């Protein structure tokens, strides 16, 4: 599973990355996390507010830090 964190690398982006990693590890999923900081690439996803979370090229959230539990629900659906 490919998980992308979209944002500048701010505190919220780092927290989202940590929560995504915790959720994927808890679910026992084989995953890779990529941090995308290029604003042109971020805009290409239609994200206007960071941080953004993309799972297997599907935008699942933007503009807030999801908890590991919330991310886990998205991982189950993917």
For each residue, the residues with C-beta under 8 A, 3 or more apart:
1: 24 29 30 31 32 55 56 75 78
2: 31 32 34 55 56 57
3: 20 24 31 32 33 34 53 54 55
4: 33 34 35 36 52 53 54 55
5: 13 16 17 20 33 34 35 36 51 52 53
6: 13 36 41 42 45 47 50 51 52 53 54 62
7: 10 12 13 16 35 36 37 42 50 51 52
8: 13 37 39 50
9: 13 14 35 37
10: 7 13 14 50 51
11: 14 15
12: 7 15 16 50 51 65
13: 5 6 7 8 9 10 16 17 35 50 51
14: 9 10 11 17 18
15: 11 12 18 19 65
16: 5 7 12 13 19 20 51 53 65 66
17: 5 13 14 20 21 33 35
18: 14 15 21 22
19: 15 16 22 23 65 66 67 68 71
20: 3 5 16 17 23 24 33 53 66 68 71
21: 17 18 24 25 31 33
22: 18 19 25 26 68
23: 19 20 26 27 68 69 71 72 75
24: 1 3 20 21 27 29 31 33 71 75
25: 21 22 28 29
26: 22 23 68 72
27: 23 24 72 75 76
28: 25
29: 1 24 25 75
30: 1
31: 1 2 3 21 24
32: 1 2 3
33: 3 4 5 17 20 21 24
34: 2 3 4 5
35: 4 5 7 9 13 17
36: 4 5 6 7 41 42 54
37: 7 8 9 42
38: 41 42
39: 8 42 43
40: 43 44
41: 6 36 38 44 45
42: 6 7 36 37 38 39 45 47 50 52
43: 39 40 46 47 48
44: 40 41
45: 6 41 42 52 54 59
46: 43 59
47: 6 42 43 50 52 59 62
48: 43 62
49: 52 62 63
50: 6 7 8 10 12 13 42 47 62 63
51: 5 6 7 10 12 13 16 62 63 64 65
52: 4 5 6 7 42 45 47 49 59 61 62 63
53: 3 4 5 6 16 20 59 60 61 62 66 71 74
54: 3 4 6 36 45 57 58 59 60
55: 1 2 3 4 58 60 74 75 78
56: 1 2 78
57: 2 54
58: 54 55 78
59: 45 46 47 52 53 54 62
60: 53 54 55 74
61: 52 53 64 66 70 74
62: 6 47 48 49 50 51 52 53 59
63: 49 50 51 52
64: 51 61
65: 12 15 16 19 51
66: 16 19 20 53 61 70 71 74
67: 19 70 71
68: 19 20 22 23 26 71 72
69: 23 72 73
70: 61 66 67 73 74
71: 19 20 23 24 53 66 67 68 74 75
72: 23 26 27 68 69 75 76
73: 69 70 76 77
74: 53 55 60 61 66 70 71 77 78
75: 1 23 24 27 29 55 71 72 78
76: 27 72 73
77: 73 74
78: 1 55 56 58 74 75
